[in-house]
Amino acid sequence: MTQQTPDDRGPGVIARPPLIYLGFLAGGLALDVFWPSRIFGAPFGVGLGAVVVVLGAALLAWAAATFRGAGTPVQTSRPTATLVTDGPYQFSRNPIYVALSLVYAGIALLADSAWALVLLAPALAIVRLGVVAREEAYLAHRFGGTYAAYQARVRRWL
C-alpha cells in the first residue's frame, strides 16, 4: 500500500462547498416557513433573483469549464493538477464560490426569503474559514512562489 502525501489528498476542506451553501439555504427557507420574512415581494424580487441566478450559473459554468480545460478537477476533495489563472481566475481566486454565492442569493430573492439571505453571511464565513483558508494553504504548499505571485496579483473574491 502506498502512503498518500498531503498533496495527493487535496486541501482537506471541512465539507464540499455546494453542500455548505445548500445547507444554509435550506435552513433559511425552513425558517421562512415558520417565521415568514419578506424582502421585496413579487415581481421585483423574482426578476432580480432570476437575473442573479443566471449570472451565478453562467460564472459557475465558465469557472468549471476553465478547470476542466486545464485538466484539473473541480472537486475540492481531489488533488489539484495545475494552478489555474486564466478565464474567471484572472479576476478572482475563487470564482466558483462567488458563483455559488450569487446562485444562493438569487434563490433567496426568488423565494423572497430574508432568512435565507441573512444566512448567507454565516455560510460565507464557513466557506472562508473551512474551505478557502485550507485551499490557500494547500496551494501555497503545492505551488510555492507561483501561487504567492498569483495571490499578490488577483483578489480573493472580486
PASEBA-1860 file (N, C-alpha, C; in nm, 3 decimals):
! residues 158
1> MTQQTPDD> 0.085/-0.118/0.000/0.000/0.000/0.000/0.089/0.124/0.000 ~ 0.056/0.219/-0.086/0.131/0.344/-0.096/0.068/0.447/-0.004 ~ 0.151/0.511/0.075/0.101/0.614/0.165/0.081/0.743/0.087 ~ -0.034/0.808/0.108/-0.062/0.933/0.040/0.006/1.048/0.111 ~ 0.056/1.142/0.032/0.110/1.265/0.087/-0.003/1.367/0.093 ~ 0.013/1.477/0.168/-0.093/1.579/0.171/-0.129/1.630/0.031 ~ -0.032/1.639/-0.059/-0.061/1.686/-0.194/-0.151/1.589/-0.270 ~ -0.143/1.459/-0.238/-0.224/1.358/-0.306/-0.369/1.360/-0.259
9> RGPGVIAR> -0.392/1.411/-0.139/-0.526/1.407/-0.080/-0.608/1.532/-0.108 ~ -0.548/1.635/-0.158/-0.619/1.760/-0.179/-0.612/1.849/-0.056 ~ -0.689/1.956/-0.054/-0.676/2.056/0.051/-0.739/2.020/0.185 ~ -0.818/1.916/0.193/-0.877/1.878/0.322/-0.979/1.976/0.375 ~ -1.070/2.019/0.289/-1.173/2.115/0.332/-1.273/2.047/0.425 ~ -1.346/2.126/0.505/-1.436/2.070/0.605/-1.558/2.003/0.544 ~ -1.601/2.049/0.427/-1.717/1.992/0.358/-1.715/2.041/0.214 ~ -1.786/1.972/0.128/-1.795/2.019/-0.010/-1.871/2.151/-0.012
17> PPLIYLGF> -1.814/2.254/-0.073/-1.878/2.386/-0.071/-2.024/2.390/-0.116 ~ -2.064/2.320/-0.223/-2.206/2.326/-0.258/-2.298/2.277/-0.145 ~ -2.249/2.181/-0.067/-2.330/2.131/0.044/-2.340/2.233/0.157 ~ -2.235/2.311/0.176/-2.240/2.418/0.277/-2.346/2.520/0.238 ~ -2.339/2.565/0.113/-2.438/2.662/0.066/-2.579/2.604/0.072 ~ -2.595/2.481/0.027/-2.727/2.418/0.025/-2.783/2.403/0.166 ~ -2.699/2.367/0.261/-2.745/2.351/0.399/-2.798/2.482/0.457 ~ -2.723/2.590/0.437/-2.768/2.719/0.490/-2.892/2.770/0.416
25> LAGGLALD> -2.898/2.748/0.285/-3.015/2.789/0.209/-3.139/2.713/0.256 ~ -3.125/2.583/0.274/-3.238/2.502/0.323/-3.280/2.548/0.462 ~ -3.183/2.579/0.547/-3.215/2.629/0.680/-3.291/2.759/0.675 ~ -3.248/2.850/0.589/-3.316/2.979/0.575/-3.457/2.963/0.522 ~ -3.474/2.876/0.424/-3.608/2.854/0.368/-3.698/2.784/0.470 ~ -3.641/2.696/0.551/-3.719/2.631/0.656/-3.763/2.732/0.762 ~ -3.672/2.819/0.803/-3.710/2.924/0.898/-3.823/3.010/0.842 ~ -3.819/3.034/0.713/-3.921/3.117/0.649/-4.059/3.053/0.653
33> VFWPSRIF> -4.062/2.920/0.659/-4.192/2.852/0.670/-4.258/2.884/0.804 ~ -4.177/2.886/0.910/-4.230/2.908/1.045/-4.241/3.056/1.082 ~ -4.145/3.137/1.033/-4.144/3.280/1.061/-4.121/3.355/0.931 ~ -4.226/3.372/0.852/-4.210/3.436/0.721/-4.142/3.572/0.732 ~ -4.052/3.595/0.640/-3.978/3.722/0.635/-3.959/3.760/0.489 ~ -4.022/3.864/0.451/-4.018/3.905/0.310/-3.913/4.012/0.287 ~ -3.862/4.016/0.161/-3.760/4.114/0.124/-3.824/4.224/0.039 ~ -3.859/4.189/-0.084/-3.913/4.287/-0.179/-4.057/4.258/-0.218
41> GAPFGVGL> -4.089/4.133/-0.230/-4.218/4.095/-0.285/-4.210/4.084/-0.436 ~ -4.305/4.014/-0.492/-4.309/3.998/-0.637/-4.358/4.129/-0.697 ~ -4.325/4.163/-0.819/-4.240/4.091/-0.912/-4.093/4.132/-0.905 ~ -4.061/4.237/-0.829/-3.924/4.287/-0.827/-3.826/4.181/-0.779 ~ -3.855/4.117/-0.668/-3.766/4.015/-0.613/-3.748/3.898/-0.707 ~ -3.855/3.860/-0.774/-3.848/3.748/-0.868/-3.759/3.784/-0.987 ~ -3.779/3.901/-1.042/-3.696/3.944/-1.156/-3.550/3.957/-1.118 ~ -3.523/4.022/-1.007/-3.386/4.039/-0.962/-3.324/3.903/-0.929
49> GAVVVVLG> -3.399/3.819/-0.860/-3.350/3.686/-0.824/-3.315/3.603/-0.946 ~ -3.399/3.609/-1.048/-3.374/3.533/-1.171/-3.245/3.581/-1.239 ~ -3.226/3.711/-1.245/-3.104/3.766/-1.306/-2.981/3.721/-1.228 ~ -2.987/3.727/-1.096/-2.873/3.690/-1.013/-2.843/3.540/-1.027 ~ -2.944/3.455/-1.031/-2.923/3.311/-1.050/-2.857/3.284/-1.185 ~ -2.905/3.350/-1.290/-2.848/3.328/-1.424/-2.702/3.374/-1.428 ~ -2.672/3.490/-1.369/-2.533/3.536/-1.363/-2.444/3.438/-1.286 ~ -2.492/3.391/-1.174/-2.416/3.295/-1.094/-2.395/3.164/-1.168
57> AALLAWAA> -2.499/3.114/-1.233/-2.487/2.988/-1.308/-2.390/3.003/-1.425 ~ -2.393/3.117/-1.492/-2.301/3.140/-1.604/-2.156/3.145/-1.554 ~ -2.133/3.215/-1.444/-1.998/3.221/-1.387/-1.952/3.083/-1.342 ~ -2.042/3.007/-1.281/-2.009/2.872/-1.236/-1.971/2.784/-1.354 ~ -2.046/2.790/-1.462/-2.016/2.710/-1.581/-1.881/2.750/-1.640 ~ -1.855/2.880/-1.648/-1.728/2.929/-1.703/-1.610/2.882/-1.618 ~ -1.623/2.896/-1.485/-1.515/2.857/-1.396/-1.489/2.706/-1.402 ~ -1.595/2.626/-1.402/-1.579/2.481/-1.408/-1.519/2.439/-1.542
65> ATFRGAGT> -1.563/2.501/-1.650/-1.508/2.470/-1.782/-1.360/2.507/-1.790 ~ -1.321/2.615/-1.724/-1.181/2.656/-1.722/-1.097/2.553/-1.647 ~ -1.148/2.504/-1.534/-1.079/2.398/-1.460/-1.064/2.273/-1.547 ~ -1.174/2.231/-1.607/-1.169/2.110/-1.690/-1.074/2.127/-1.808 ~ -1.075/2.244/-1.868/-0.985/2.272/-1.980/-0.838/2.267/-1.940 ~ -0.811/2.297/-1.814/-0.674/2.293/-1.763/-0.635/2.153/-1.714 ~ -0.734/2.062/-1.716/-0.707/1.925/-1.675/-0.696/1.906/-1.525 ~ -0.763/1.990/-1.449/-0.761/1.976/-1.303/-0.904/1.958/-1.253
73> PVQTSRPT> -0.922/1.878/-1.148/-1.059/1.852/-1.101/-1.123/1.973/-1.032 ~ -1.253/1.982/-1.046/-1.328/2.088/-0.981/-1.351/2.053/-0.834 ~ -1.365/1.925/-0.803/-1.395/1.880/-0.668/-1.281/1.915/-0.572 ~ -1.318/1.969/-0.457/-1.218/2.007/-0.357/-1.157/1.886/-0.287 ~ -1.217/1.770/-0.303/-1.166/1.650/-0.237/-1.053/1.584/-0.315 ~ -1.026/1.632/-0.434/-0.923/1.572/-0.518/-0.804/1.666/-0.531 ~ -0.684/1.611/-0.552/-0.566/1.696/-0.565/-0.570/1.782/-0.691 ~ -0.514/1.901/-0.680/-0.509/1.995/-0.792/-0.393/1.957/-0.884
81> ATLVTDGP> -0.423/1.947/-1.013/-0.320/1.909/-1.110/-0.237/2.029/-1.155 ~ -0.300/2.144/-1.162/-0.230/2.264/-1.210/-0.294/2.388/-1.148 ~ -0.218/2.494/-1.141/-0.271/2.621/-1.090/-0.341/2.692/-1.206 ~ -0.469/2.713/-1.193/-0.548/2.777/-1.298/-0.552/2.927/-1.272 ~ -0.507/3.005/-1.371/-0.501/3.150/-1.355/-0.564/3.225/-1.472 ~ -0.631/3.155/-1.560/-0.695/3.223/-1.673/-0.847/3.213/-1.659 ~ -0.919/3.258/-1.761/-1.064/3.262/-1.752/-1.105/3.351/-1.636 ~ -1.207/3.310/-1.559/-1.252/3.394/-1.448/-1.149/3.401/-1.335
89> YQFSRNPI> -1.051/3.309/-1.336/-0.948/3.307/-1.232/-0.847/3.420/-1.248 ~ -0.856/3.495/-1.355/-0.770/3.613/-1.366/-0.831/3.733/-1.296 ~ -0.959/3.722/-1.253/-1.028/3.830/-1.184/-1.055/3.797/-1.037 ~ -1.068/3.668/-1.007/-1.099/3.622/-0.872/-1.030/3.489/-0.849 ~ -0.973/3.470/-0.730/-0.912/3.341/-0.699/-1.019/3.237/-0.666 ~ -1.142/3.282/-0.644/-1.250/3.191/-0.604/-1.380/3.216/-0.681 ~ -1.375/3.214/-0.813/-1.499/3.244/-0.887/-1.609/3.141/-0.867 ~ -1.574/3.017/-0.835/-1.679/2.918/-0.810/-1.757/2.955/-0.685
97> YVALSLVY> -1.689/3.003/-0.581/-1.759/3.040/-0.459/-1.836/3.170/-0.477 ~ -1.784/3.259/-0.558/-1.861/3.380/-0.593/-1.988/3.338/-0.667 ~ -1.974/3.245/-0.761/-2.089/3.197/-0.838/-2.192/3.127/-0.747 ~ -2.145/3.041/-0.658/-2.237/2.973/-0.566/-2.308/3.074/-0.476 ~ -2.237/3.179/-0.436/-2.298/3.284/-0.354/-2.406/3.359/-0.432 ~ -2.378/3.385/-0.559/-2.478/3.452/-0.643/-2.602/3.365/-0.662 ~ -2.582/3.237/-0.691/-2.696/3.146/-0.708/-2.777/3.139/-0.579 ~ -2.709/3.127/-0.466/-2.776/3.124/-0.336/-2.858/3.252/-0.316
105> AGIALLAD> -2.794/3.368/-0.334/-2.865/3.495/-0.314/-2.982/3.508/-0.410 ~ -2.963/3.465/-0.534/-3.072/3.470/-0.631/-3.190/3.384/-0.591 ~ -3.162/3.264/-0.539/-3.270/3.177/-0.493/-3.341/3.239/-0.373 ~ -3.265/3.298/-0.283/-3.326/3.367/-0.167/-3.418/3.479/-0.213 ~ -3.374/3.553/-0.315/-3.458/3.661/-0.369/-3.582/3.605/-0.439 ~ -3.562/3.497/-0.516/-3.677/3.433/-0.582/-3.780/3.385/-0.480 ~ -3.730/3.331/-0.369/-3.818/3.281/-0.263/-3.868/3.395/-0.174 ~ -3.813/3.515/-0.195/-3.848/3.632/-0.114/-3.826/3.604/0.035
113> SAWALVLL> -3.712/3.539/0.065/-3.682/3.496/0.200/-3.567/3.575/0.260 ~ -3.598/3.664/0.353/-3.494/3.739/0.423/-3.410/3.644/0.508 ~ -3.471/3.539/0.565/-3.396/3.444/0.646/-3.285/3.380/0.563 ~ -3.319/3.335/0.444/-3.218/3.272/0.359/-3.108/3.371/0.325 ~ -3.144/3.493/0.297/-3.044/3.593/0.264/-2.953/3.623/0.384 ~ -3.010/3.631/0.503/-2.932/3.656/0.624/-2.834/3.541/0.649 ~ -2.877/3.418/0.624/-2.792/3.302/0.650/-2.680/3.286/0.547 ~ -2.680/3.368/0.444/-2.568/3.366/0.350/-2.440/3.411/0.421
121> APALAIVR> -2.450/3.504/0.515/-2.331/3.554/0.586/-2.257/3.443/0.662 ~ -2.325/3.363/0.746/-2.251/3.255/0.811/-2.203/3.148/0.713 ~ -2.277/3.126/0.606/-2.231/3.031/0.504/-2.099/3.079/0.445 ~ -2.091/3.208/0.415/-1.967/3.264/0.360/-1.853/3.256/0.461 ~ -1.883/3.277/0.588/-1.779/3.268/0.691/-1.724/3.126/0.699 ~ -1.811/3.028/0.692/-1.766/2.889/0.697/-1.688/2.853/0.572 ~ -1.734/2.898/0.456/-1.660/2.873/0.332/-1.522/2.939/0.340 ~ -1.516/3.060/0.392/-1.388/3.131/0.402/-1.291/3.059/0.495
129> LGVVAREE> -1.339/3.019/0.613/-1.251/2.959/0.713/-1.227/2.809/0.692 ~ -1.331/2.737/0.654/-1.319/2.592/0.642/-1.284/2.539/0.505 ~ -1.293/2.626/0.405/-1.264/2.583/0.268/-1.151/2.667/0.209 ~ -1.175/2.796/0.192/-1.078/2.883/0.125/-0.945/2.886/0.198 ~ -0.946/2.900/0.329/-0.819/2.906/0.404/-0.739/2.777/0.384 ~ -0.807/2.665/0.385/-0.739/2.536/0.365/-0.689/2.521/0.222 ~ -0.771/2.566/0.127/-0.726/2.560/-0.012/-0.605/2.649/-0.035 ~ -0.607/2.768/0.023/-0.494/2.859/0.005/-0.365/2.801/0.065
137> AYLAHRFG> -0.374/2.740/0.182/-0.256/2.678/0.243/-0.206/2.562/0.155 ~ -0.298/2.483/0.105/-0.265/2.370/0.018/-0.196/2.418/-0.110 ~ -0.255/2.519/-0.174/-0.198/2.571/-0.299/-0.062/2.637/-0.275 ~ -0.047/2.706/-0.164/0.082/2.767/-0.131/0.189/2.659/-0.114 ~ 0.153/2.550/-0.049/0.247/2.439/-0.031/0.278/2.371/-0.164 ~ 0.175/2.351/-0.244/0.190/2.277/-0.370/0.262/2.358/-0.478 ~ 0.233/2.488/-0.487/0.284/2.569/-0.599/0.381/2.678/-0.556 ~ 0.404/2.694/-0.427/0.507/2.785/-0.376/0.496/2.928/-0.426
145> GTYAAYQA> 0.607/2.979/-0.480/0.616/3.117/-0.526/0.521/3.151/-0.638 ~ 0.489/3.052/-0.720/0.394/3.076/-0.830/0.258/3.115/-0.774 ~ 0.215/3.043/-0.669/0.087/3.076/-0.607/0.094/3.209/-0.532 ~ 0.206/3.236/-0.466/0.223/3.363/-0.394/0.212/3.481/-0.491 ~ 0.272/3.467/-0.609/0.263/3.573/-0.710/0.119/3.589/-0.758 ~ 0.049/3.478/-0.776/-0.091/3.481/-0.816/-0.175/3.550/-0.709 ~ -0.152/3.516/-0.581/-0.224/3.580/-0.471/-0.202/3.731/-0.469 ~ -0.081/3.773/-0.497/-0.049/3.915/-0.496/-0.116/3.990/-0.612
153> RVRRWL> -0.143/3.918/-0.719/-0.195/3.978/-0.841/-0.348/3.976/-0.850 ~ -0.412/3.874/-0.790/-0.556/3.853/-0.807/-0.625/3.853/-0.671 ~ -0.737/3.921/-0.663/-0.813/3.929/-0.538/-0.875/3.795/-0.502 ~ -0.902/3.777/-0.374/-0.962/3.652/-0.327/-1.105/3.636/-0.383 ~ -1.185/3.739/-0.372/-1.325/3.728/-0.414/-1.350/3.806/-0.542 ~ -1.356/3.936/-0.534/-1.385/4.017/-0.654/-1.284/4.127/-0.668
END
